[in-house]
């Protein structure tokens, strides 16, 4: 392709409000154009990169026997209502009515639609397993779109869905997809890690996110310094934190603690480590149909509540918000003095949860549910019917849940960009949508499902975040819009132009995609665009041609080498071997 015939509107200056280099370079390099908040047009170069990524994804998905389909961008809202996600998904789900007043949504994901498709055509276990996927446009009404393609409202996504007769086969497919994803990201030239993750609004168990490691990433990942354990903060676990101080010695008693309302002041009052105090965190859970309820979480005073874990502990809850002092007082509780004693009787609440680390914990100090009083010498092992959940946030330095006991592996945090997510859904959607098949005994069973996503358009940004310098992008060979840029320094020089064309036509004949810069621009401007656009290799046809030499340049390190043109076939072979 000739540069003069290709639409590449490059910019010299960075656009306003740009934070990440990927966002800046994609716009400046003429790959994308922002047309609205979180909405981008893909220009010719960006479209070529997008198609390269799609091709690699298709090859690896076809390799594991998945079938590509294309579902509608619009989904009837009735399917989302049937699955229970119409309200739970929240305001990010864009809803609208057609001219006949029918309700629809713009699909951010297609579990419901794909389940309905398979429900209509698959009736027997003999037709299973089945894995269908699509690479299609999605829409999520993000409240704050940012970072360019990384957090857009409209985006291209690869979403796949598998259907099975048993969980053993689901796990087989889940593992096959995980391996396929690793191959995809490796072929794209990405340093990626699969991390244990929270399933969020998708639901299901066995969730893993694929994170591209990058300091610019918006997600924090918890990683072990001794083994391969890695997890999203919302799903990270650890070994129980050990006590660093001796337990306070006290018989069970009620103590007068005037104005001691915080964990810090409580620990100071009794001169103990916060580890030995019991923290109460009260939230208000929001459910469907406008229902709400106060929820009580207890954890050690040295720990912090992980709100995603807390939300997951409550069956049917859509969101957690702060509980006001007035709401606490309305059920007879005094902020700063809340404890577990008689709490269920006081509040009649079914939502009282204790962190896993508190199982059989003793020698604790907690609120007495009475103004200016706390209990000491509290032993939770004497309580009956306590409900324990994983509630606390993991901290840097905590012991790894996999190797901490044996090797002393410690957890630390790093940054990443989420580019993929896979889930073992089970029967969440098939049961809700009454999607069943006949098993080998002729009994009706709900499909056991998995779902597998890749943020295709987001990958453009992720690749650049790992592959760029201060001059511009550095595309990997597999993703570059063209492999080689041939830069003719002075197109008015007939000899230079003829040699540029000859090299261009010879490489294209070998199946090597080339961009011939035949513009009537200054040489400096052409080099600046080469560095910004970031094609893997360049060939400069300039003043050295009169000495029988052209220059071959690698974009990743800008190293040059001279190639003689006296044996043209040898020159082309040399270029081919250097790619």
Secondary structure, 3 states (H helix, E strand, C coil): CEHHHCCCCCCCCCCCCCCCHHHHHHHHCCCEEEEECCEEEECHHHHHHHHHHHHHHHHHHHHCCCEECCCCCEEEHHHHHHHCHHHHCHHHCEEEECCCCCEEEECCCCHHHHHHHHHHHCCEHHHCCEEEEEEEEEECCCCCCECHHHECCEEEEEEEEEEECCHHHHHHHHHHHHHHHHHHHHHCCCCEEEEECCCCCCCCEEEEEEEEECCCCCEEEEEECCCCCEEECCCCCCCCCCCCCCCCCCCCEEEECCCCCCHHHHHHHHCCCHHHEEEEEEEEEECHHHCEEEEEEEEECCCCECHHHHHHCCCCCCEEEECCHHHHHHCCCCCCCCCCCCHHHHHCCCCEEEEHHHCCCCCEEEECCCCCEEEEEECHHHCCCCCEECCECCCCCCECCCCHHHHCCEEEEEEEEEEEEEEEEECHHHHHCCCEEECCCCCEEECEEEEEEEEHHHHHHHHHHHCECCCCECCCCCCCCCCEEEEECCCCCHHHHHHHHHHHHHHHHCCCCEEEECCCCCHHHHHHHHHHHCCCEEEEECHHHHHCEEEEEECCCCCEEEEECCCHHHHHHHHHHHC
